[in-house]
Amino acid sequence: MVDDDRIRVVADAIAAYVKSPSLQHLRDPHSIITVAKAVIKKLDRDSGIWKKWEGQRDALLKVSLGCWIPVEELQSYLNTLPGPNLTVTDVCQRQRAYHEEPYSGYPNEDLKEGCLMLFNEEKALGTELTAIIGRLAEHVEGEEERLRLDHETRYKALREGERLAAERRLLSGADCKWTHLKKSSECYCRVNGRTYQLTRTKEKRWSLSRVEAVSSEEGGNLIGTYLGKADATKVVAKIAYETEYR
């Protein structure tokens, strides 16, 4: 937009605003912000690189982004809305531009088949595309929540399996990394056949001891107190291969 056009847009917006007979309305901060947003929106739209996407076209496309609607169907409907004729390429590239924006992304491939089935069902019933998009958006939202919960359940099951495997390894006498027994606040590891215990102190530090067996009742021989597990792990890696004197 050339400078003269920009001035005209701002001047028209201000002229329309000051027509209000209410002085209180003109001075109201909320009203001032509203007119400022309207001016910016108008300037941004007219100076943008996407010339065919005015008004409801862009809004409808945004809502449909995750719905897996056949692009030809979307193009056909969008061309019934005000604006220049859109080609399939226009629609595809506008979708791509939105998908590649920060904090955005492409639609979930796992939901494509279900979305297309719903689309065909609703189209056969004669449902308007705007309503179909609404139903598909609700479907996608529900399915994504279901997939999230499924993933969370599988992840918890995997972690529990890993925990049980680590516990079995510890109890079997094999060397292992730091492991918590389910009903114990202590943490154990075994290196070179030697068992070590970490206990959390009241000062939020870690007390390291050499123990003969895995037992929360056994204090063992205190080696030292450390700020974090990493410090204790370094000590264990060194002393586990040193000669022990009894």
The 8 nearest C-alpha neighbors of each residue, nearest first, counted from 0:
[[1, 46, 4, 5, 45, 2, 42, 3],
 [2, 0, 4, 3, 5, 6, 46, 7],
 [1, 3, 5, 4, 6, 0, 7, 8],
 [4, 2, 6, 5, 1, 7, 0, 8],
 [5, 3, 7, 6, 1, 2, 0, 8],
 [4, 6, 2, 8, 7, 3, 9, 1],
 [5, 7, 3, 9, 4, 8, 10, 2],
 [6, 8, 4, 10, 5, 9, 11, 3],
 [9, 7, 5, 11, 6, 10, 4, 12],
 [10, 8, 12, 6, 11, 7, 38, 13],
 [9, 11, 7, 13, 12, 8, 6, 14],
 [12, 10, 14, 8, 9, 13, 7, 15],
 [11, 13, 9, 15, 10, 14, 16, 8],
 [14, 12, 16, 10, 15, 11, 17, 9],
 [15, 13, 11, 16, 17, 12, 10, 18],
 [14, 16, 12, 13, 18, 17, 11, 19],
 [17, 15, 13, 14, 18, 19, 12, 34],
 [16, 18, 19, 14, 15, 13, 25, 20],
 [19, 17, 16, 15, 20, 14, 13, 21],
 [18, 20, 17, 21, 16, 25, 24, 22],
 [21, 19, 18, 22, 17, 24, 25, 23],
 [22, 20, 24, 23, 19, 25, 18, 26],
 [23, 21, 25, 24, 26, 20, 19, 27],
 [22, 24, 26, 21, 25, 27, 20, 19],
 [23, 25, 27, 21, 22, 26, 30, 19],
 [26, 24, 22, 23, 27, 21, 17, 30],
 [27, 25, 23, 24, 28, 22, 31, 30],
 [26, 28, 24, 30, 29, 25, 23, 31],
 [29, 27, 31, 30, 26, 32, 25, 33],
 [30, 28, 32, 31, 27, 33, 26, 34],
 [31, 29, 33, 27, 32, 28, 34, 24],
 [30, 32, 28, 34, 33, 29, 35, 27],
 [31, 33, 35, 29, 30, 34, 36, 28],
 [34, 32, 30, 36, 31, 35, 29, 37],
 [33, 35, 37, 31, 36, 32, 38, 30],
 [34, 36, 32, 38, 37, 33, 31, 39],
 [37, 35, 39, 33, 34, 38, 40, 32],
 [36, 38, 34, 40, 35, 39, 41, 33],
 [39, 37, 35, 41, 36, 40, 9, 42],
 [40, 38, 42, 36, 41, 37, 43, 35],
 [41, 39, 37, 43, 38, 42, 36, 44],
 [40, 42, 38, 44, 39, 43, 37, 45],
 [41, 43, 39, 45, 44, 40, 46, 38],
 [44, 42, 40, 46, 41, 45, 47, 39],
 [45, 43, 41, 47, 46, 42, 40, 53],
 [44, 46, 42, 43, 47, 41, 0, 50],
 [45, 47, 43, 0, 44, 42, 48, 41],
 [48, 46, 44, 49, 45, 43, 50, 42],
 [47, 49, 50, 46, 45, 44, 51, 52],
 [50, 48, 47, 51, 52, 93, 44, 53],
 [51, 49, 52, 48, 47, 53, 45, 44],
 [52, 50, 83, 49, 82, 53, 85, 84],
 [53, 51, 57, 50, 56, 49, 54, 82],
 [54, 52, 56, 51, 57, 55, 82, 50],
 [53, 55, 56, 57, 52, 58, 81, 82],
 [56, 54, 58, 57, 59, 53, 80, 52],
 [57, 55, 59, 58, 54, 52, 53, 77],
 [56, 58, 60, 52, 59, 55, 61, 53],
 [57, 59, 55, 61, 60, 56, 62, 54],
 [60, 58, 62, 56, 61, 57, 55, 63],
 [59, 61, 57, 63, 62, 58, 56, 64],
 [62, 60, 58, 64, 63, 59, 57, 97],
 [61, 63, 59, 60, 64, 58, 132, 136],
 [64, 62, 60, 66, 61, 65, 132, 59],
 [63, 65, 61, 66, 62, 60, 94, 106],
 [66, 64, 106, 63, 67, 136, 107, 105],
 [65, 67, 63, 68, 135, 64, 136, 114],
 [68, 66, 111, 65, 114, 69, 115, 64],
 [67, 69, 66, 70, 73, 115, 118, 72],
 [70, 68, 72, 71, 67, 73, 115, 74],
 [69, 71, 73, 72, 74, 68, 87, 90],
 [72, 70, 74, 73, 69, 75, 87, 68],
 [73, 71, 75, 70, 69, 74, 76, 68],
 [72, 74, 70, 76, 71, 75, 77, 69],
 [75, 73, 71, 77, 72, 76, 70, 87],
 [76, 74, 72, 78, 73, 77, 71, 79],
 [75, 77, 73, 78, 79, 74, 72, 128],
 [76, 78, 74, 79, 80, 75, 56, 73],
 [77, 79, 80, 76, 75, 84, 85, 74],
 [78, 80, 77, 76, 81, 75, 82, 74],
 [79, 81, 78, 77, 82, 56, 76, 55],
 [82, 80, 79, 83, 78, 53, 56, 54],
 [81, 83, 51, 80, 84, 53, 52, 78],
 [84, 82, 51, 85, 81, 78, 52, 50],
 [83, 85, 78, 82, 86, 51, 77, 79],
 [86, 84, 89, 78, 83, 74, 87, 90],
 [85, 87, 89, 88, 90, 84, 74, 91],
 [88, 86, 90, 89, 91, 74, 71, 85],
 [87, 89, 91, 86, 90, 92, 85, 93],
 [90, 88, 86, 87, 92, 91, 85, 93],
 [89, 91, 93, 87, 88, 92, 94, 74],
 [92, 90, 88, 94, 93, 89, 87, 95],
 [91, 93, 95, 94, 89, 90, 88, 96],
 [92, 94, 96, 90, 95, 91, 89, 97],
 [95, 93, 91, 97, 92, 96, 90, 98],
 [94, 96, 92, 98, 93, 97, 99, 91],
 [97, 95, 93, 99, 94, 98, 92, 100],
 [98, 96, 94, 100, 95, 99, 93, 103],
 [99, 97, 104, 95, 105, 103, 96, 100],
 [100, 98, 96, 97, 104, 95, 103, 101],
 [99, 101, 97, 103, 98, 102, 96, 104],
 [102, 100, 103, 99, 104, 98, 97, 96],
 [103, 101, 100, 104, 99, 98, 97, 105],
 [104, 102, 101, 100, 98, 99, 97, 105],
 [105, 103, 98, 99, 106, 102, 100, 97],
 [104, 106, 98, 107, 65, 103, 99, 64],
 [107, 105, 65, 108, 104, 64, 66, 67],
 [106, 108, 109, 110, 105, 111, 65, 143],
 [107, 109, 111, 110, 106, 112, 105, 67],
 [110, 108, 107, 111, 112, 113, 106, 142],
 [111, 109, 108, 113, 107, 112, 114, 139],
 [112, 110, 114, 108, 113, 109, 67, 115],
 [111, 113, 115, 114, 110, 116, 109, 108],
 [114, 112, 116, 115, 110, 111, 117, 109],
 [115, 113, 117, 111, 116, 112, 67, 118],
 [114, 116, 118, 112, 117, 113, 119, 111],
 [115, 117, 113, 119, 118, 114, 120, 112],
 [118, 116, 120, 114, 115, 119, 121, 113],
 [117, 119, 115, 121, 116, 120, 122, 114],
 [118, 120, 122, 116, 117, 121, 123, 115],
 [121, 119, 117, 123, 118, 122, 116, 124],
 [122, 120, 124, 118, 123, 126, 119, 117],
 [121, 123, 125, 119, 124, 126, 120, 118],
 [122, 124, 120, 121, 125, 119, 126, 118],
 [125, 123, 121, 122, 126, 120, 119, 127],
 [124, 126, 122, 123, 127, 121, 128, 120],
 [127, 125, 121, 122, 124, 128, 131, 130],
 [126, 128, 130, 129, 131, 125, 122, 121],
 [129, 127, 131, 130, 132, 126, 76, 122],
 [128, 130, 132, 131, 127, 133, 59, 126],
 [129, 131, 133, 132, 128, 127, 134, 126],
 [132, 130, 128, 134, 133, 129, 135, 127],
 [131, 133, 135, 129, 130, 134, 63, 136],
 [134, 132, 130, 136, 131, 135, 137, 129],
 [133, 135, 131, 137, 136, 132, 138, 130],
 [134, 136, 138, 132, 137, 133, 66, 139],
 [135, 137, 139, 133, 138, 134, 132, 66],
 [138, 136, 140, 134, 135, 139, 141, 133],
 [139, 137, 135, 141, 136, 140, 142, 134],
 [140, 138, 142, 136, 141, 137, 143, 135],
 [139, 141, 137, 143, 138, 142, 136, 144],
 [142, 140, 138, 144, 139, 143, 137, 145],
 [143, 141, 145, 139, 144, 140, 146, 138],
 [142, 144, 146, 140, 145, 141, 139, 147],
 [143, 145, 147, 141, 142, 146, 148, 140],
 [146, 144, 142, 148, 143, 147, 149, 141],
 [147, 145, 149, 143, 144, 148, 150, 142],
 [148, 146, 144, 150, 145, 149, 143, 151],
 [147, 149, 151, 145, 150, 146, 152, 144],
 [150, 148, 146, 152, 151, 147, 145, 153],
 [149, 151, 147, 153, 148, 152, 154, 146],
 [150, 152, 148, 154, 149, 153, 147, 155],
 [153, 151, 149, 155, 154, 150, 148, 156],
 [154, 152, 156, 150, 155, 151, 157, 149],
 [153, 155, 157, 151, 156, 152, 150, 158],
 [156, 154, 158, 152, 157, 153, 159, 151],
 [155, 157, 153, 159, 154, 158, 160, 152],
 [158, 156, 160, 154, 155, 159, 153, 161],
 [157, 159, 161, 155, 160, 156, 162, 154],
 [158, 160, 162, 156, 161, 157, 155, 163],
 [161, 159, 157, 163, 158, 162, 156, 164],
 [160, 162, 158, 164, 159, 163, 165, 157],
 [163, 161, 159, 165, 160, 164, 158, 166],
 [162, 164, 166, 160, 165, 161, 167, 159],
 [163, 165, 161, 167, 166, 162, 160, 168],
 [166, 164, 168, 162, 163, 167, 161, 169],
 [165, 167, 163, 169, 168, 164, 162, 180],
 [168, 166, 164, 170, 169, 165, 171, 163],
 [167, 169, 165, 171, 166, 170, 173, 164],
 [168, 170, 166, 167, 171, 172, 173, 175],
 [171, 169, 167, 172, 168, 166, 213, 173],
 [172, 170, 168, 169, 173, 167, 166, 174],
 [171, 173, 170, 169, 174, 168, 192, 189],
 [174, 172, 168, 171, 169, 175, 192, 189],
 [173, 175, 189, 190, 192, 191, 172, 169],
 [176, 174, 189, 188, 169, 173, 177, 190],
 [175, 177, 188, 178, 189, 174, 187, 190],
 [178, 176, 188, 187, 186, 175, 179, 189],
 [177, 179, 187, 186, 176, 188, 180, 165],
 [180, 178, 186, 181, 185, 187, 183, 177],
 [179, 181, 183, 182, 166, 178, 186, 185],
 [182, 180, 183, 179, 184, 166, 162, 163],
 [183, 181, 180, 184, 179, 185, 215, 186],
 [182, 184, 180, 185, 181, 215, 179, 186],
 [183, 185, 186, 182, 179, 198, 180, 215],
 [186, 184, 198, 183, 197, 179, 215, 196],
 [185, 187, 179, 197, 178, 196, 177, 198],
 [188, 186, 196, 177, 178, 195, 197, 179],
 [187, 189, 177, 176, 195, 175, 194, 178],
 [188, 190, 194, 174, 175, 193, 192, 195],
 [189, 191, 174, 192, 193, 239, 194, 188],
 [192, 190, 193, 239, 174, 189, 240, 194],
 [191, 193, 190, 189, 174, 194, 173, 172],
 [194, 192, 189, 190, 191, 195, 239, 211],
 [193, 195, 189, 210, 188, 209, 211, 192],
 [196, 194, 209, 188, 187, 210, 208, 189],
 [195, 197, 187, 208, 186, 207, 209, 198],
 [198, 196, 207, 186, 206, 185, 205, 187],
 [197, 199, 206, 185, 205, 200, 196, 186],
 [198, 200, 205, 204, 203, 206, 197, 201],
 [201, 199, 202, 203, 204, 205, 198, 206],
 [200, 202, 203, 199, 204, 205, 198, 206],
 [201, 203, 200, 204, 199, 205, 226, 224],
 [204, 202, 200, 201, 199, 205, 226, 227],
 [203, 205, 226, 200, 202, 225, 199, 227],
 [206, 204, 199, 225, 224, 198, 200, 197],
 [205, 207, 224, 198, 197, 223, 199, 225],
 [208, 206, 197, 223, 222, 196, 224, 221],
 [207, 209, 221, 222, 220, 196, 219, 195],
 [210, 208, 195, 220, 219, 194, 196, 221],
 [211, 209, 219, 194, 212, 195, 208, 220],
 [210, 212, 194, 209, 213, 219, 193, 195],
 [213, 211, 210, 214, 194, 217, 195, 219],
 [212, 214, 215, 211, 187, 210, 170, 194],
 [215, 213, 216, 217, 212, 218, 210, 183],
 [214, 216, 217, 185, 183, 213, 218, 184],
 [217, 215, 214, 218, 213, 219, 185, 183],
 [218, 216, 214, 215, 219, 210, 213, 212],
 [217, 219, 216, 220, 210, 208, 215, 221],
 [220, 218, 210, 209, 208, 217, 221, 211],
 [219, 221, 209, 208, 222, 210, 218, 207],
 [220, 222, 208, 223, 207, 219, 209, 206],
 [223, 221, 208, 207, 220, 209, 224, 206],
 [224, 222, 207, 221, 206, 225, 208, 231],
 [223, 225, 206, 205, 207, 204, 226, 222],
 [226, 224, 205, 227, 204, 231, 230, 206],
 [225, 227, 204, 205, 230, 224, 228, 203],
 [228, 226, 229, 230, 225, 205, 204, 231],
 [229, 227, 231, 230, 232, 205, 226, 225],
 [228, 230, 232, 227, 231, 233, 226, 225],
 [231, 229, 233, 232, 228, 227, 225, 234],
 [230, 232, 228, 234, 233, 229, 225, 235],
 [231, 233, 229, 235, 234, 230, 228, 236],
 [234, 232, 236, 230, 231, 235, 229, 237],
 [233, 235, 231, 237, 232, 236, 238, 230],
 [234, 236, 232, 238, 237, 233, 239, 231],
 [237, 235, 233, 234, 239, 238, 232, 190],
 [238, 236, 234, 235, 239, 240, 233, 241],
 [239, 237, 241, 235, 240, 236, 234, 242],
 [240, 238, 235, 241, 237, 236, 190, 191],
 [241, 239, 238, 237, 242, 191, 236, 190],
 [240, 242, 238, 239, 243, 237, 244, 236],
 [243, 241, 244, 240, 238, 239, 245, 237],
 [242, 244, 241, 245, 240, 238, 239, 193],
 [245, 243, 242, 241, 238, 220, 240, 209],
 [244, 243, 242, 220, 209, 211, 210, 241]]
